[in-house]
């Protein structure tokens, strides 16, 4: 019999390879051995989300939330799941709760900004993206989103500065690549 940790590791590799059905089966096998293991359940929920099986993913992630409490990363995952399910109000609620628990969480600020942007609330999106880059100055995705938001707001000088910062970060990344 394969220990649950080995099955979990195998399932994570399969998830990374986008072989979701196989990954979910391996997570199921691990959970059959250790049904209370919230780490494996969380990983299964993420694989289900990536596979587009949102209802099942939600059930797993909500079970982890019930067992573990309001961890910011878990709330972020639930927010992403709601966003991908086009449930923007639920996504906003999850991101805002993650930020109430951990106000210095740049990924939650960025993701909240994405929902605000998609809802065409550009001033609120701007505030979120500006907070994300203030917390993590090398956050490329947030700089990209901020530049797009400045564009929507007609703030062209700010857009140019944000794009310049993004180019700096991308150039740094390319210099660091050894591939």
C-alpha angles and dihedrals in degrees: 000000000000115000115244092245091058091048090049091051091049091048091050090053090049090049090051088051089051092242091136102165091054091044093051090049090053091048089050090052091050092048090050086061096040110019094172095054102118093186092060091043090052091050090049089051090053091050090049090050092050089049089054094247093133101166092054091043090052092052091053095045093045089051089054090048091052091050101039105028129227105334109172094230090052091049088049090053091049089049091052090048091052091047092050088049089054091244097135097170091055091045091052091049092051094046092046090049091050088052092048088056094041115015092181094063107123095185091057091048090050094047092047087051091053091055091047090049093049088050088053092242091136098169090055091044090052092053091050095048092045089053091049094053092043088057095043114019094190095055101127097184092053092048090051091049092046091053091051090049092050087051091054090049092049091243097141099166090053090045091054091049092049092048090049090053090048091051089051091053093046091049090051090051091051091050089053094051114104097181 
